[in-house]
Amino acid sequence: MSEMQTIPTSVSALMGRSVVDAAGRPCGWVQEFAVEVSRDQAHVAGLVLRQRRKGKQPRQLLVPVESIEWPVEGAPLRTSAQPQTFVKSDDYLLLDYDVLDQQIIDVDGRKVVRVNDVNLLWERAGADGRVGLLVQEVEVGTRGASRRLFKGLPEALIAGISGQFRSRVIPWDCVDLIERDPARRVRLKIGQERLSKLHPSDIAEILEELAPAERDAVFSSLPEETAAEALEEVEPKLQKALLQGLDSERAAEIIEEMDPGAAADLLNELSEEESEAILEEMAPEEREDLEELLEFSDDTAAGLMTTDYMSVPVEATVAEAVAALREFEGDPDTVTEVYLVDAEGKLAGVVTLPKLLLASAEVKLATLVDGHRVSCGLHAKAAQVAELFDKYNLRSLAVLNGQGHIAGVIHAEQVIGQLLEA
């Protein structure tokens, strides 16, 4: 078995290289690199040549890579095949047109980067010595940019200059074409496992950096829960644009995963028609909660509150409260207190999570209640709510309706967000 022979190269190094036929007659110069994505996404299928013709318009020809003889530095590439007219189609991914200068998502770096070059590898193995051109990785750093800057100089000289810069690459198997995207953008292939490791604010920043076509394609590919968390982190204007890029059913699935208070704020940004279309697609219980929240102004306690909170009967034990926490369907990260309600459903006390976790299982929650209880009404102004949080150093605040029942809870982050927007 023959040992594999390889020669590293790149799109920028091969661009403009002359190609001749078996007799040494010029065929043209390299203008593009066609990857036949349906057949083999890892290799360049053919080189697209630009051929000048006296008195006529230049034309594009396609030469199969397997017809290329093993390259010699400084010499034209030689093909044993008759070049055929190149017809552009969706069957081909073109490395210059579709990849160079396009933005992709660097998941590891948690940011959007620009492709400066594509690293390739000439390969030859087997008894027939057939040549292949492997697509290895995309360059997103200064090294790739420097290669293109000095394009046209001898390859050895370019390699010496670019070698002084640090390499930043993304493996080609992590880059994928966004299907049916008329802008023909590429993005980093984001699996559900990798997404789960990104903080929602990082995803939000990435979405804010992308162009609209790329942004919509990436957002629509996110799992509902991840999309909901990221949506809560982006600016209201972008929230609206992202939702409007989805159909009502998909938008409803994401809204259902959001904090109800944040979801209500977002629906308020949409037109009445758009909001109604999304609400109609939602489960009855979630829809009812949101419709109640939508009735209140943003600068009131009711407008700031969420209906996701943890409550148990006042006679419950620590063990029963822990069991209820395990079954809590809201965001567990928001739970800082457990609210106690009496037989009539009225607020009877608040127990902080640290007290709950440090107490014995059989202890009654009522014995862990703080001496004072702070709450506010539905129509309390945002400024009054902020004063209560500041005065009592609160983590959360119960909002009571006219009958003394808990209508919802305001968390500290809602107050901070309101103050930042003021």
N, C-alpha and C positions, 0 to 999 in steps of 0.2 A: 504494500500500500504506500503510495507516494505521500511524502510529508507536505503539509499545506505551506504554500509560499504566500507571503503578504507584503504589501507596500502601503503605508499610510498616505492618505491624500485628503483633499477636501473639495467642496464645491467651488470655493474661491480659487483654489489652485488649478482646477481643471477648466474653469470657465475661460473661454477664448482659445483653448488649445486646438491646434490644427489637427485634422483627421484626413488621412490619405487612404486610397484603396490599395489593393495588393500590388498594383503596378507603380505605386508611388504618386498617382495623380490626385490632386487636391479634391476632397469631397466637401469641405467646409470647415467651420470652426464651432466648438462646443458652445451651445447657448442655453441648454436646459438638460435636466436629468429626470427621466420619466420612470416613476415607480408604479407598477401595475398592482394597485392595492388589492384587487380581488384575487390575485394569483400569489403574490409574494411581497409583503410589506417591508421585508427586511433588506431587499436588494433592488438596485437600480436595474430596470428591465432594458432600457435603451437610452442612448445619448441623442439628444435633439440637436441637429446641426443647422447652422445658418449658412446658406450657400449663396454667394453673390453670382449674378448672371449678367453678362454684358448687355446693356440696353434693355434689361428687364428687371422686374421687381425681385428682390431676394426671396428665396423660398426656404422652407424648413423641411429637413429630412430626418428620418429616424434610423439609427444604426443599433442593432441589438448588441448589448454589452458582450455577450458570449462570442460574438464575431471579432472582437478586438484582440489583437495580439498582445502578449505580455509587454507592458509599457517600458520604455527606455527613457531615462531622464534627459530632458533637453531635446528629445526627438518628437516628431508628430506621432499621434496615435495611428495605428494601422489596422484597417478592417478588411476582413476577407469577404464580407457580404456586400451586396449591392444596396446602397441606401434607398429607402422608400420614402415617399411623401408622408410627412407627419400630419395627421389629422387630430387636432385637440379634442379630447372627450373626457367625460367624468370617470372613465376607467383609469385615468392616470392622475397620480399626485405629482405635481411638478415642484421640485425642490427649490428652485429659484422663485417662481411665481407664488407658490402656496405656502412656503415655509420661511424663506429669508425675510427679515424685517417684520415678521408677524409677531404678535404678542402671544405668549403662552403663560400658563400658571406654573410657577415653581412651588410645589407643595412644601418641599423641605425648607425653602427659604421664605415661605408664606408671603409671596409677592408675585406681581406680574413682571415678566422680563421679556426682552426682545431677542429674537434669534439673529445672531450676527454671522453665523456660518454653520455648515453641516460637515461633520467629519465622516470621511469615507475610507474604505479599505479595499484595495485591489486584492483579490484572492485567486489562487491557482492550485488545483489539486487533482488527483486522479490520473489515470493512464492517458486520457486524451488531453490533459492540460488545459481544460476549458477555463476561461477567465470569468470571474464574477466581480461585482462591485457592491460591497456591503455598506449599508447605511448604519453607522455606529452610534452617533450621538449628535446633539445640537450644541453649538457653542453659544453661550449667552453672556460671555465676559469680554474683556478687552482683547484677549488673544485673537478671538475670531474677528473682531472689528479691525484689528491691525492688519490681518491678512487681506481683507477686502480693500483696505486703504492703499496697500502697496501692490495690488493686483496688477499683473503684467510684468513685474520684475522676475528674475530667475527664482525657481522654487526654493533652491537652497538658501538664497538671500532672504526670502520672505520667511522661511522657517527659522532662520537665525534671529530675525527681528521679532517675530511673534513669540518665539521661545522665551523672550525676556519677560513676558507678561504671564500672570497666573491664569491657569486654565479654569474655567467654570463651565461645566457641561451637564446636560441632562440626557440620560440614555434614550436612544431612539424608541425602545419598546415602551417608554413612558409617554410618548407623544402620539396623539391620535387625531385624525381628521374629524371635525364636527360634521356629521352627516347632514345632508340637505341644507347646509348653510350656504346661501348664495355668495357670501363674502369669502368662502373657502378659507376660513381661518383654521389654525391648529391650536390645540390646547393640551395641557398635561392630562393624561388619562387618570381620572380620580376615582379610585375604588371606594366603596363604602367604609372599609376598614381604615383607610388613610384619612378619609374625611372626619371620622370620629375622633381622630387625634388633633384636629385643628380646632382652635378656640373659635367660637362664633364671630368674635370681633375680627379675627384674622380673615375669615371667609368674607366678612362684610367689606373689609378693606380691599380684598382682591376683586370683589364684584364692583366696587366703586372705581377701580382702575381700568376695568375692561371696557371696550367699545360695546355699544348696545347689542349688536348681533352676537358677539362672544358672550356677553353677560347673560343674555336671555338663555342661550344654549347651556351654559354652565349651571345657572340657577334651576332650570327645568330638570336637570339631571340629578339634583340633590334629593336625598330621601326627605320625606315630609318633615320629620322632626328636626333634621339638620337645617332645612330650608327655613323653618319657623324660627329657630334660634338665630340664624343669620339675619333674617328679615327684621327682627327686633333691634338689631344693632346698626342698621343702615339709616341714612337720613330719610325723613318723611317723603321727600320728593322722589327719591330712588325707590322707596318702598312701593309707592303708587305705580311707578313705571314697571317694576318687576311683576306686580300682581296683574297689571293690565296686559302683560305679555303672556298670561296663562289663560286657559279656558276656565269657566266658572267652577267646574267640578274639581279641577286640580287646585285652584285657589282656595276653595272651601276646605280641602284636605289639609292644606298648610295652615290656614287660619285656625282650624280646630286644635292644632298642636301649639298655638301661641298662648301666652298669658291672656286671659279674657280682656283685661284692661288695655293691654297693648293692641289686641285685635280690634277692640272697639275704636281706639284712636285711629287705627289704620283705615277702618271702614268709613270713618268720618271724613277721610281725605278723598274718598272716591265719590263719584256721582251717585245720586239716589238709585238710579237704574243699575249701575254696576254693583253697588252694595246689596241691593235686593236680590240680584241674580246669584250672588255668592251665598247669601243667607238661605236661599231656597234649596241649595245643594247640601246644607249642613244638617247634622243630626238634630232632632227636635230639642233635646236638652241644651246642647251648646248654642243653638240658635236663640232659644228663649233667654239664656243668660246674656247673650250679646245685645239682644234687642232692648233689654232692661238698661244696660249700660249706655246704649246709644241715646237714651232719653236725657242724659245729664251733660252739663257743660264741662269742658276740660278743666276749668279753673275751680271746680268744686271737689269736695271729698269723694263724692260718688263718681266723678269723672276720673279721679286718680286711682280708685280702688280696683282690686281684682276680686273675683268671686272664687278664686282658688285659695282656700285656707284650710287649716286643720282644726276641727272641733270635735269634742267628745262630751258625753253627759257629765255633769258635775260630780256624780257619784262614782265615776270610773276609777280604776286603779292604774298604777303605772304600767303593769303588764298589758292591760286592755288598751291603753294609749299607744304603747309600742306596736301592738298588733294592728291598730288602726293606721299608724304611720306606714306600716309595711304595705297596706292596701291603698294608700293615698295615691290618687291618679294625677294630681297636679305635679308641678315641678318641685321635687324634694329639696332642691337647693334654696328655695325661698322660705322654707319652714324654719322659723326662729322661735316661735311660740306655739303652744297648743291652747286653744280657746275652750273654756268650759261653758256649757249652756245648761240651764235648768229645765224642769219638766215643761215649761211654757215656751222654751226655745229662746229665752232671754240670756244675755251675757251674764255669767255668774263669776267669772274670774279668768286669769291668764297665768299659764305656767311656762316659764322659759325652758328651752330645750336642754340646756346644761343641768338644770334642777331635775328634770325628768330622767335624764340618763344616769344621774348619780344616785337616784333613790332606789330603794328596794322594790321588787316587783309587786309586793302586796300593798304598798303604801297608797293611800287615797290621794288623788290629785288635789282635792280641795285643801289638803293640809300643806300643799306646796305653793298655794297662791300668794302673790305679793299683797302687802297690806293695802295698797292703793290701786285703783283701776282707772285707766285713762281711755277715753273713747271720744268720738265726735259724731255729729249728725250728717245726714246725706248732703245737706246744702252748705256745710261749712266751707268757707273760702280756702283756696290753696295757701294763702299767707297764714291763716289761722292754723292750718294743718302743720305747716313748717315750724311755727312757734311751739306747737305741742311737742314735735319731735326734738327740737332744740332744748326746751325746758326740761323734759323728762328723759332725755337721752334714749329715745325709743328705737327699737328695731322694726317694730310694726305697730299699726294703730287700727283698732276695730272701728268700723263705720256702722252706726246703728240706724235703723229705720224708726218711724214714729212709735212703733210698739216695743222698742228696745231689743229687737232681734238683730243679729249680725247680718248686714246686707253684703258686706265685703270687708276686705282688709287692705290697708295701704302699707306698702313696704318702703323702707328708707330710700331705695334706689329710685322709686317713683317721685319722691319729694326732691331728691337731688336733680333728677332729670328736669323736673318742672322749674327749679331754680336756675338751672343752666340755660333754659330756653327763655327765661324772663329777661 
